[in-house]
Amino acid sequence: MRRTLPASMLVVLWILASAGVLSLAQQNQSEHRKVVTRVTPEYPSVAKTMNIAGIVRVEAVVAGNGVVKSTEIKGGHPVLAEAAVRAVRKWKWEPSDHETHEVVELKFQP
């Protein structure tokens, strides 16, 4: 019994430490910066012709000065995705002391 007590305590400490790291990671992800300049995407002519509508999710890596460093498409119709990325690359966020990952959704309707 004596041996299992220290091992049990280590397991409990490990679980508590892991929970703290998880909550910190979730907290960092939930800190969204305010968009200062938003550019509306152009609705692609092909999408108009094909009557394509939907939502495109784009993740933007935003530098401390608010400028978009890179983008990645997280979901949406491929015909609409490029227009969404072109627009988000022109967005500006409020300054921060660190780089952030911002996920935005753009809605396209004919």
Residue, then its C-alpha position, 0 to 999 in steps of 0.5 A: m500500500r505504501r508504494t501505491l500512495p506516492a504513485s497515486m499522488l503522482v497521477v493526481l498531480w499529473i492530471l491537475a497539471s494537464a488540466g491547467v495546460l488545457s485550460l490555458a490553451q483554450q483560453n489563448q484560443s478564445e482571445h480573439r482580436k478585433v477586426v479594424t479593416r474588413v474587406t468584403p470578398e468578391y462573389p466569383s462569376v463562376a459561383k454566380t453562374m452555378n448558383i453556389a452559396g455557402i460559408v467559407r472558414v479561413e484561418a489567418v495567422v495575424a502578426g502583432n501589428g495586425v497584418v495577416k501573415s498567412t491564411e489557410i482554408k478550413g472549410g467551404h466550397p472550393v469555388l468560393a474559397e479563393a475569393a475568401v482568402r483574397a479578401v481576408r489577406k487584406w484585413k487588419w486586426e487591432p495590434s497585439d503583443h503577440e501573433t494570433h490565429e484567427v478563424v473567420e467565416l465568410k458567407f457567400q450568397p448569389 
